[in-house]
């Protein structure tokens, strides 16, 4: 039901924005018929008299369309770039002196590590 309603509403909107021709038939100064588009008939369908001239029947063609509500509004906009107040900020950084570290090498004059394990076992060399 919602889909049918949406389609009908879309068709109504499309019809009014694009517009349509509506022919109104007057017979004896009263509306006797409406039709979409322009139909050329010589005789009146109600009273049978000929149309035009000084006859009692006449046709008017009216064009129904939304004219002004959907027009593009053209205005002269002058867009200015944004103004930003940039104040200069002076930051004084305290200079910290860098202390150089000196590498101190220890020179040991002690005898080599003398352990009870033999070198071939310590270095996993098992040659026969």
C-alpha positions as a printed NumPy array, in Angstrom:
array([[  0.   ,   0.   ,   0.   ],
       [  2.87 ,   2.341,   0.804],
       [  4.45 ,   1.652,  -2.591],
       [  1.228,   2.478,  -4.446],
       [  0.831,   5.686,  -2.446],
       [  4.464,   6.642,  -3.118],
       [  4.077,   6.033,  -6.851],
       [  0.862,   8.075,  -7.028],
       [  2.445,  10.915,  -5.09 ],
       [  5.521,  10.851,  -7.345],
       [  3.318,  10.94 , -10.472],
       [  1.316,  13.855,  -9.072],
       [  4.498,  15.765,  -8.294],
       [  5.981,  14.949, -11.693],
       [  2.791,  16.049, -13.436],
       [  2.624,  19.39 , -11.655],
       [  6.297,  20.237, -12.055],
       [  6.371,  19.33 , -15.764],
       [  2.901,  20.659, -16.407],
       [ -0.012,  19.386, -18.474],
       [ -2.565,  20.824, -20.872],
       [ -6.171,  20.829, -19.708],
       [ -9.01 ,  21.579, -22.12 ],
       [-12.14 ,  22.989, -20.504],
       [-15.378,  22.808, -22.533],
       [-18.028,  25.392, -21.703],
       [-21.605,  24.798, -22.846],
       [-24.045,  27.645, -22.13 ],
       [-21.439,  29.334, -19.875],
       [-21.165,  26.281, -17.631],
       [-18.326,  23.748, -17.5  ],
       [-19.529,  20.631, -19.249],
       [-16.323,  18.708, -19.716],
       [-12.622,  18.455, -18.993],
       [-10.012,  16.596, -20.993],
       [ -6.259,  16.284, -20.998],
       [ -4.623,  17.709, -24.073],
       [ -6.237,  19.514, -26.992],
       [ -9.087,  17.735, -28.779],
       [-10.478,  19.223, -31.947],
       [-14.2  ,  18.557, -32.245],
       [-16.507,  20.535, -34.504],
       [-19.713,  19.859, -32.597],
       [-20.58 ,  20.015, -28.922],
       [-21.068,  16.609, -27.343],
       [-23.784,  17.865, -24.995],
       [-26.043,  20.14 , -27.021],
       [-24.908,  19.288, -30.573],
       [-24.284,  22.898, -31.665],
       [-21.203,  24.006, -33.589],
       [-18.355,  25.493, -31.597],
       [-16.701,  28.846, -32.158],
       [-17.981,  32.16 , -33.42 ],
       [-21.001,  33.387, -31.496],
       [-22.175,  29.911, -30.517],
       [-22.987,  29.032, -26.944],
       [-20.194,  26.456, -26.76 ],
       [-16.519,  27.251, -26.464],
       [-13.274,  25.511, -25.512],
       [-10.443,  26.954, -23.459],
       [ -7.018,  25.393, -23.289],
       [ -5.267,  25.909, -19.967],
       [ -1.735,  24.882, -19.15 ],
       [ -1.314,  23.804, -15.519],
       [  2.215,  24.016, -14.162],
       [  4.027,  25.129, -11.043],
       [  5.806,  28.209, -12.3  ],
       [  7.4  ,  30.063,  -9.477],
       [  7.833,  27.672,  -6.583],
       [ 10.481,  25.523,  -8.231],
       [ 12.447,  28.144, -10.106],
       [ 16.113,  28.359,  -9.397],
       [ 16.722,  31.35 ,  -7.223],
       [ 19.62 ,  33.338,  -8.527],
       [ 21.198,  35.599,  -5.977],
       [ 24.44 ,  37.421,  -6.111],
       [ 26.364,  35.987,  -3.216],
       [ 29.705,  37.485,  -2.404],
       [ 31.565,  34.892,  -0.414],
       [ 34.432,  36.291,   1.536],
       [ 37.292,  34.084,   2.642],
       [ 37.378,  33.55 ,   6.383],
       [ 39.535,  35.96 ,   8.296],
       [ 41.867,  34.401,  10.823],
       [ 43.74 ,  36.519,  13.312],
       [ 47.141,  34.901,  13.607],
       [ 49.134,  36.288,  16.45 ],
       [ 52.773,  35.453,  16.677],
       [ 53.697,  33.523,  19.756],
       [ 57.285,  33.758,  20.861],
       [ 58.412,  30.809,  22.876],
       [ 61.712,  31.075,  24.61 ],
       [ 63.224,  27.688,  25.097],
       [ 65.805,  27.272,  27.749],
       [ 68.938,  25.802,  26.269],
       [ 70.067,  22.865,  28.327],
       [ 73.753,  22.082,  27.939],
       [ 74.432,  18.584,  26.731],
       [ 76.86 ,  16.724,  28.931],
       [ 79.166,  14.503,  26.996],
       [ 79.614,  11.101,  28.466],
       [ 82.995,   9.585,  28.178],
       [ 83.38 ,   5.9  ,  27.773],
       [ 85.542,   4.488,  30.447],
       [ 87.344,   1.302,  29.574],
       [ 88.492,  -0.915,  32.32 ],
       [ 91.829,  -2.48 ,  31.696],
       [ 92.117,  -5.451,  33.887],
       [ 95.551,  -7.005,  34.21 ],
       [ 94.273, -10.03 ,  36.03 ],
       [ 95.11 , -13.525,  34.787],
       [ 92.652, -15.184,  32.43 ],
       [ 89.679, -17.008,  33.8  ],
       [ 91.064, -20.267,  34.964],
       [ 88.251, -22.724,  35.45 ],
       [ 88.508, -26.444,  36.2  ],
       [ 86.575, -27.307,  32.997],
       [ 88.779, -28.047,  30.034],
       [ 88.577, -25.923,  26.928],
       [ 87.288, -28.66 ,  24.604],
       [ 84.263, -29.197,  26.858],
       [ 83.697, -25.493,  27.354],
       [ 83.707, -24.816,  23.585],
       [ 81.926, -28.085,  22.696],
       [ 84.666, -29.477,  20.515],
       [ 84.722, -33.249,  20.724],
       [ 87.372, -34.469,  18.339],
       [ 88.791, -37.9  ,  18.58 ]])
